[in-house]
Amino acid sequence: MVEQLYDAYSEIKNYDIAALLSSEGGIKLKTEIRLFSSFTYQHSLITASAPQDEYSLELTHYGMSLTIGIKYCIGK
């Protein structure tokens, strides 16, 4: 049995077009201190690779990010 090696790197596109959705909120803890949270989702609008035939997978990029932090005001 002979295995066939597939070179996926030659089929990857050099560009990407994506949509980004972001939401942020926060609350005031004290006059100078705020607690905030942010969620971001990004999804490609085009495929990352060019399929070789109709049975190939169409790969897309996507990502999610959740951020929690504290903001401190140092001046007025």
C-alpha positions as CSV (number, residue, x, y, z in Angstrom):
1,M,0.0,0.0,0.0
2,V,1.4,3.4,-1.1
3,E,0.4,6.5,0.7
4,Q,-0.1,9.7,-1.3
5,L,1.4,12.9,0.1
6,Y,-0.7,16.0,-0.2
7,D,1.0,19.4,-0.3
8,A,-1.6,21.7,1.3
9,Y,0.7,24.8,1.4
10,S,0.7,25.2,-2.4
11,E,-3.1,25.6,-2.4
12,I,-3.3,28.3,0.4
13,K,-4.3,31.8,-0.7
14,N,-2.1,34.8,0.1
15,Y,-4.9,37.1,1.2
16,D,-8.0,37.0,3.4
17,I,-11.2,39.0,3.7
18,A,-13.0,38.7,7.0
19,A,-15.9,40.1,9.0
20,L,-15.4,41.3,12.6
21,L,-18.0,41.5,15.3
22,S,-17.1,43.1,18.6
23,S,-19.1,43.9,21.8
24,E,-17.8,45.7,24.9
25,G,-19.4,46.7,28.2
26,G,-18.3,47.9,31.6
27,I,-19.3,49.1,35.1
28,K,-17.9,51.9,37.3
29,L,-16.5,50.5,40.6
30,K,-15.2,53.9,41.9
31,T,-14.7,57.3,40.4
32,E,-11.3,56.4,38.8
33,I,-11.8,52.6,38.4
34,R,-13.9,50.8,35.8
35,L,-14.2,47.0,35.2
36,F,-14.7,46.1,31.5
37,S,-15.3,43.1,29.3
38,S,-15.0,42.7,25.6
39,F,-15.9,39.8,23.2
40,T,-14.7,39.7,19.6
41,Y,-15.6,37.2,16.8
42,Q,-13.9,37.1,13.4
43,H,-14.8,34.9,10.5
44,S,-13.4,34.7,6.9
45,L,-15.7,35.6,4.0
46,I,-13.6,33.6,1.5
47,T,-12.0,30.2,1.8
48,A,-8.3,29.9,2.8
49,S,-7.5,27.2,0.3
50,A,-8.4,26.5,-3.3
51,P,-10.0,23.0,-3.5
52,Q,-8.4,20.6,-6.0
53,D,-11.7,18.9,-6.7
54,E,-15.4,18.8,-5.6
55,Y,-14.5,16.5,-2.7
56,S,-11.9,18.8,-1.1
57,L,-12.6,20.6,2.1
58,E,-13.2,24.4,1.9
59,L,-11.2,25.8,4.8
60,T,-12.0,29.1,6.4
61,H,-10.3,31.0,9.3
62,Y,-12.2,32.1,12.4
63,G,-11.4,33.3,15.9
64,M,-12.9,34.4,19.1
65,S,-11.4,36.6,21.9
66,L,-12.7,37.4,25.4
67,T,-11.0,40.2,27.3
68,I,-11.6,41.2,30.9
69,G,-9.8,44.1,32.5
70,I,-9.6,47.2,34.7
71,K,-9.3,50.8,33.5
72,Y,-7.8,53.4,35.8
73,C,-8.1,57.1,35.2
74,I,-4.9,58.9,36.1
75,G,-6.0,62.5,35.2
76,K,-9.1,64.6,34.8
